[in-house]
């Protein structure tokens, strides 16, 4: 089988067990399914039969031999294992099937989706969960942010935002990949925190590394979309970010907004936050562009106005 992580799927186990007892033609089809289960779950009966070099009738007989009424029912059952993975594809298919909209309407529709997601996040905020999340960040010796795919970029932004308020923040698993993250997680302990961003489609690497972090005793704060997310069972605290999107796998807008809101709460609770940010700004000043022209600043203009309101 090409992906050993799929080996525990009941239907694939059934096919693997029955394949040696099947006729040669059906063994060939079983091998095709076991080698490429995702392809089989998304292929039409014509495509599957062609790939396995069998007739359409043989493809149906193969499904019947496994206890299904026909190939369509077999494919639907196999596709259930890939439901999360295929959901964005189906949403995109549904969106493109709707009456054509111009670009402005398409953009407005996307913004409306983001607005609804943000409203759902706002309505679902739980005071105890928010306080616990901030407590974990402020108490950590080292804060580690991690995500894969689009979440890797969001983890980097979270790192950037927290850097002003936390003594030690590290971003894991971006350019260096999961093996680098594993090496860093090996160094973690009960005094550390891993903030994990896991949105659909859920990354198997993220879940594996979260399990390793728990083995080290590291605390885990997860940002994910719903209670059925596989990362929930591994986390000490979860912040839920509804992030459905019709034309893409997930809404990065909603996740980014939640990240900025979390960092605002951290800033509120950070002792001497203004002093920290002011000192950080002074330190990076050589790399910041300062305007040398244009209208005077309000304080400069105010100083030049006479008591009678006239200007020199």
C-alpha positions in Angstrom: 0.0 0.0 0.0 1.5 3.4 -0.9 0.5 5.1 2.3 0.9 3.1 5.5 -1.2 5.6 7.4 -4.3 4.3 5.6 -3.7 0.7 6.6 -6.1 0.9 9.5 -9.1 1.8 7.3 -11.6 -1.1 7.7 -12.5 -1.3 4.0 -8.8 -1.5 3.0 -8.2 -4.1 5.6 -11.1 -6.1 4.2 -9.7 -5.9 0.7 -6.2 -6.9 1.8 -7.6 -9.9 3.7 -9.9 -11.1 0.8 -7.5 -10.4 -2.1 -5.5 -13.7 -1.9 -8.8 -15.7 -2.3 -10.1 -13.7 -5.2 -9.9 -14.6 -8.9 -6.8 -13.2 -10.7 -8.8 -10.3 -12.3 -10.2 -9.2 -8.9 -6.8 -9.5 -7.3 -5.5 -7.1 -9.9 -8.3 -4.6 -9.0 -7.6 -5.1 -5.2 -4.0 -4.3 -5.8 -4.9 -1.2 -7.7 -7.1 0.0 -4.8 -4.6 -0.8 -2.1 -1.8 0.9 -4.0 -3.8 4.1 -4.8 -6.8 4.3 -2.4 -7.4 8.0 -2.9 -7.4 7.6 -6.7 -9.9 4.7 -6.4 -12.1 6.8 -4.1 -12.3 9.6 -6.7 -12.3 7.7 -10.0 -15.3 6.9 -12.1 -16.0 3.3 -12.9 -14.7 3.8 -16.4 -11.4 5.3 -15.2 -10.9 2.6 -12.5 -11.6 -0.2 -15.0 -9.2 1.4 -17.5 -6.4 1.8 -14.9 -6.9 -1.8 -13.7 -7.2 -3.1 -17.3 -10.5 -4.8 -16.7 -14.1 -4.3 -18.0 -16.7 -2.2 -16.3 -18.7 -5.4 -15.6 -15.6 -6.8 -13.8 -15.3 -3.6 -11.7 -18.9 -4.0 -10.6 -18.4 -7.7 -9.8 -15.4 -6.8 -7.7 -17.5 -4.4 -5.6 -20.3 -7.0 -5.3 -17.7 -9.5 -4.0 -16.9 -7.1 -1.3 -20.5 -6.9 -0.2 -21.7 -3.8 -2.1 -24.5 -3.4 -4.5 -22.1 -2.1 -7.1 -19.1 0.0 -7.8 -20.8 3.3 -7.0 -21.7 2.2 -3.5 -18.1 0.8 -3.0 -16.5 4.1 -4.1 -18.8 6.1 -1.8 -17.8 4.0 1.2 -14.1 4.3 0.3 -14.5 8.1 -0.1 -15.8 8.4 3.4 -12.3 7.8 4.7 -11.2 10.9 2.7 -14.2 13.0 3.7 -12.1 15.9 5.2 -9.6 15.8 2.4 -12.3 15.9 -0.3 -14.6 18.4 1.3 -12.8 21.5 -0.1 -12.9 19.9 -3.6 -16.7 19.3 -3.3 -17.3 22.9 -2.0 -15.3 24.3 -4.9 -17.2 22.1 -7.4 -20.5 23.3 -5.9 -19.4 27.0 -6.0 -18.3 26.8 -9.6 -21.6 25.1 -10.5 -23.6 28.2 -9.3 -24.6 30.9 -11.7 -21.6 32.9 -12.9 -20.8 36.0 -10.9 -18.6 38.9 -11.9 -15.3 39.4 -10.0 -16.7 42.0 -7.6 -19.6 39.7 -6.6 -17.1 36.8 -6.1 -14.9 39.0 -3.9 -17.9 40.2 -1.9 -19.1 36.7 -1.4 -15.7 35.7 -0.1 -15.7 38.6 2.3 -19.2 37.7 3.5 -17.9 34.2 4.4 -15.1 35.7 6.4 -17.4 38.0 8.2 -19.7 35.1 9.2 -16.7 33.1 10.4 -15.6 36.1 12.5 -19.1 36.5 14.0 -19.1 32.8 14.9 -15.7 33.1 16.6 -16.9 36.2 18.5 -20.1 34.5 19.7 -18.3 31.3 20.8 -15.6 33.0 22.9 -15.5 31.3 26.3 -13.9 33.5 29.1 -12.4 30.6 30.9 -10.8 29.2 27.7 -9.4 32.6 26.7 -7.9 33.1 30.2 -6.4 29.6 30.2 -4.8 30.2 26.8 -3.2 33.4 27.9 -2.1 31.8 31.2 -0.3 29.1 29.2 1.5 31.6 27.0 2.7 33.9 29.9 3.8 31.0 32.1 5.8 29.2 29.4 9.6 29.2 29.6 9.6 28.9 25.8 6.7 29.3 23.4 6.9 27.3 20.2 4.5 27.9 17.3 3.9 25.3 14.6 1.8 24.6 11.6 2.1 23.0 8.2 0.8 24.1 4.8 -0.9 27.5 5.0 -0.8 27.1 8.8 3.0 27.3 8.7 2.7 31.0 7.5 0.2 31.7 10.2 2.5 30.1 12.8 5.2 32.5 11.7 2.8 35.5 12.1 1.9 34.3 15.6 5.6 34.1 16.4 6.1 37.6 15.2 3.2 39.0 17.2 4.1 37.2 20.4 7.8 38.1 20.2 7.2 41.5 21.8 5.7 40.0 24.9 7.4 36.6 25.4 11.1 36.1 26.4 11.6 33.2 24.1 9.4 32.3 21.0 10.4 29.8 18.3 8.7 28.9 15.1 9.0 25.2 14.2 8.5 23.2 10.9 8.6 25.8 8.2 11.5 25.7 5.8 13.3 23.0 7.8 10.4 20.6 7.8 9.1 18.1 10.4 12.4 16.5 11.2 13.7 19.8 12.4 10.6 20.3 14.4 11.1 16.8 16.0 14.6 17.7 17.0 13.4 20.9 18.7 10.4 19.1 20.4 12.9 16.6 21.8 14.3 19.6 23.9 10.9 20.6 25.3 9.6 19.9 28.8 6.7 20.6 31.2 7.7 24.3 31.4 7.3 24.9 27.6 4.3 25.5 25.4 3.6 24.4 21.8 0.9 26.5 20.0 -0.3 24.3 17.2 -2.4 25.5 14.3 -4.3 22.6 12.8 -7.0 23.5 10.2 -8.6 21.3 7.5 -7.0 19.6 5.8 -5.5 18.2 9.0 -1.7 17.6 8.7 -0.6 14.1 9.8 2.9 15.6 10.6 1.3 18.1 13.0 -0.5 15.4 14.9 2.5 13.1 15.1 4.7 16.0 16.4 2.0 17.0 18.9 2.0 13.5 20.2 5.8 13.7 20.7 5.4 17.0 22.5 3.0 15.4 24.9 5.5 12.6 25.6 7.9 15.3 26.6 5.4 16.8 29.0 5.1 20.0 26.9 1.8 21.9 27.2 -0.2 22.3 24.0 -2.5 25.1 23.0 -4.4 24.2 19.8 -6.1 26.5 17.3 -8.5 24.4 15.2 -11.9 24.5 13.6 -14.1 22.1 15.5 -14.4 19.6 18.4 -14.0 16.7 16.0 -10.6 17.9 15.0 -8.0 15.2 15.7 -5.8 17.6 17.6 -8.4 18.2 20.4 -7.5 15.0 22.2 -3.8 16.1 22.4 -4.3 19.6 23.6 -4.4 21.1 27.1 -6.4 24.0 25.8 -8.3 24.6 22.5 -9.4 27.8 20.8 -12.0 27.0 18.1 -11.7 28.9 14.8 -14.7 28.2 12.5 -13.0 28.7 9.1 -15.2 27.2 6.4 -14.7 28.6 2.9 -16.4 27.6 -0.3 -13.6 28.3 -2.8 -10.7 27.1 -0.7 -9.8 24.5 1.9 -10.1 26.9 4.8 -10.2 30.6 5.7 -6.9 32.0 6.7 -8.6 35.3 7.5 -10.5 33.8 10.4 -7.4 32.1 11.8 -5.3 35.3 11.5 -8.0 37.3 13.2 -8.0 34.8 16.1 -4.2 35.0 16.3 -4.3 38.8 16.5 -7.1 38.7 19.1 -5.1 36.2 21.2 -2.0 38.4 21.0 -4.1 41.5 22.1 -5.2 39.5 25.2 -1.5 38.6 25.9 -0.5 42.3 25.6 -3.2 43.2 28.1 -1.8 40.7 30.6 1.9 41.4 30.0 3.6 43.4 32.8 5.1 46.6 31.5 3.9 45.8 27.9 4.4 49.4 26.8 8.0 49.5 28.1 8.7 46.2 26.3 7.3 47.3 23.0 8.9 50.8 23.3 12.3 49.2 23.9 11.8 46.8 21.1 10.9 49.6 18.7 14.1 51.5 19.7 16.1 48.4 19.1 14.8 47.9 15.5 14.7 51.7 14.7 17.8 51.5 12.4 15.9 49.3 10.0 12.7 51.4 10.0 12.0 54.0 7.3 11.4 57.4 8.8 9.7 60.1 6.8 11.9 63.2 6.2 9.4 65.3 4.4 5.7 66.0 4.2 3.4 68.0 6.6 4.6 68.6 10.2 3.5 66.2 12.9 0.5 67.4 14.9 2.7 68.2 18.0 5.0 70.3 15.8 2.1 72.3 14.3 0.5 72.8 17.6 3.7 74.4 19.0 3.7 76.9 16.1 0.2 78.2 16.6 -0.1 81.4 18.6 -2.5 82.0 21.5 -4.8 83.9 19.1 -5.0 81.0 16.8 -2.8 82.5 14.1 0.2 80.8 12.6 3.5 82.5 11.8 
